[in-house]
Amino acid sequence: MRRPKRNTSRQATPAELVTQLLNVVRSQFYGDLPPKRFFQDRNLLLRNVILYPAHWLDERGVTLPSHRYQGIVLDVLQTIKRHGDTRGVQYLPGYLAHCLQTHFKHHGEEYYEEAKALRSLTGDVINALAKLPCRAESDLIPTLAALRADLAPRKRRRTKDSSDDQPSLFGDAL
């Protein structure tokens, strides 16, 4: 009797992720074109479309899990396919790159904030787990539950309006 396979979700390797995204671009935008055209444009698609979000995030010092990165790129590509008129486009890599870069001009800060929150949360968990002493299994669950409670979102403290406490820059001269 065969055992059922476990649902072990693993993060895709960079090579797998790039291959998957290139296959999506090829099937969605190069389906009617000869294969030669896709392979001529492949390096430009890689550099300016598939890997642009990674460059953008890396410049800002943040990272995302592969499934989120893939989701962002696929979302943009599906939006282009749904709303864009690619039949009249003569230079497809340039058009796709322009659309993706414009998307990041409008939504990049949202992705940055998401990645920054993820980075700080991950760092907090790693630091908290590193400080835990090795204990018997009976103490593990209460400790992890306490850690989870510590990681709950904290309420923002309202700060006083700083303009009331500080004198004006030019005094009463104006």
Steps between C-alpha positions, in 0.01 A plus 500: 500500500637840404521780746338824396752768412544775750418847390845644549504842346847619427627823369588494131865542411592811304557295184157338529335834563664665200412205276138507611468873442667479159260222402207721600633790293556268205153347515314828560683738270698292249241232418428629148860597423773270370715337773806678362356836607461387862855368516633822348317701766569259787796684656322834486190345653711355778684820577222755459184308585556186708792625711411870523295460821791316663734784409252759627457323834872426536587868455282570800650216705188285534394159378181303446425128499502342155125437496430869569751615240344267245154624595596863441654434158211274393247759614666769290528270198135399526396864526701582188341209317151596614516877445786555259479481123815307414404433137626840387819491707809466284756456778344273761788493757500880514123516543496238776794667676330840482177357645681323784713802586194727495323255730793519742494881488140487619504195731866456590470661841224254593730210415785667687290542814381140475855370465628726777231377740577141405873557555456649844253231606735226381792661680299528822401135487857384432641716779235381746553135412878538533459626857288204606686244708457135411226357717298186528214455256239576766627861525527553125135571420442760774822673402404513133152623593656778707726586206197520272333738743812718503493520121140624484463836328552783740270799512653820379556763758374840412764765519438856600498756228861620497407845369359595843822427689751659265546868431464609142811514286482874441346598833250781488696687230246424229 
